[in-house]
Amino acid sequence: MPDSWLRKLRQAVRCGKIEYQQHALERLLERGIALEEVEAVLLQGEMIEFYPEEAMNEPR
């Protein structure tokens, strides 16, 4: 993953500019996963695989 893309993602998380789809929020609730846990992973997690063609798609 290009470093600039990861920096932008992490900056958006820090600034509270991440929007969650209703479907994602429902699944998180079902699975007992807090938004703080998701954001911690986005800020500190390690990328193990990257699919550039998917990263280039515009958000829905």
C-alpha positions in Angstrom: 0.0 0.0 0.0 1.4 3.4 -0.8 2.4 5.2 2.4 0.5 8.3 1.3 -2.8 6.3 1.1 -2.3 4.9 4.6 -1.3 8.3 6.0 -4.5 9.8 4.6 -6.7 7.0 6.0 -5.1 7.4 9.5 -5.5 11.1 9.4 -9.2 10.8 8.5 -9.6 8.4 11.5 -7.9 10.8 13.8 -10.0 13.7 12.6 -13.3 11.7 12.9 -13.9 11.8 9.2 -14.7 8.1 8.8 -18.3 7.3 7.9 -19.7 3.8 8.5 -22.3 2.2 6.4 -25.5 1.1 8.2 -24.8 -2.5 7.3 -21.3 -2.3 8.8 -22.6 -0.8 12.0 -25.2 -3.6 12.3 -22.5 -6.3 11.8 -20.3 -4.6 14.4 -23.1 -4.6 16.9 -24.0 -8.3 16.1 -20.3 -9.3 16.7 -19.8 -7.1 19.7 -17.1 -5.0 18.1 -16.8 -1.4 19.3 -16.1 1.5 16.9 -13.0 2.2 19.1 -11.6 -1.2 18.3 -12.1 -0.7 14.5 -10.4 2.7 14.7 -7.5 1.3 16.8 -6.9 -1.3 14.1 -7.0 1.4 11.4 -4.5 3.5 13.3 -2.2 0.8 14.5 -2.8 -2.3 12.5 -0.5 -4.0 10.0 -1.4 -4.4 6.4 -1.0 -8.0 5.4 -2.4 -7.8 1.9 -3.3 -5.0 -0.5 -5.6 -5.0 -3.6 -4.8 -1.8 -5.5 -7.7 -2.1 -7.9 -10.1 -2.0 -5.0 -8.4 0.9 -3.3 -8.9 3.0 -6.4 -12.7 2.7 -6.3 -14.7 5.6 -5.1 -16.5 5.2 -1.8 -20.2 4.5 -2.2 
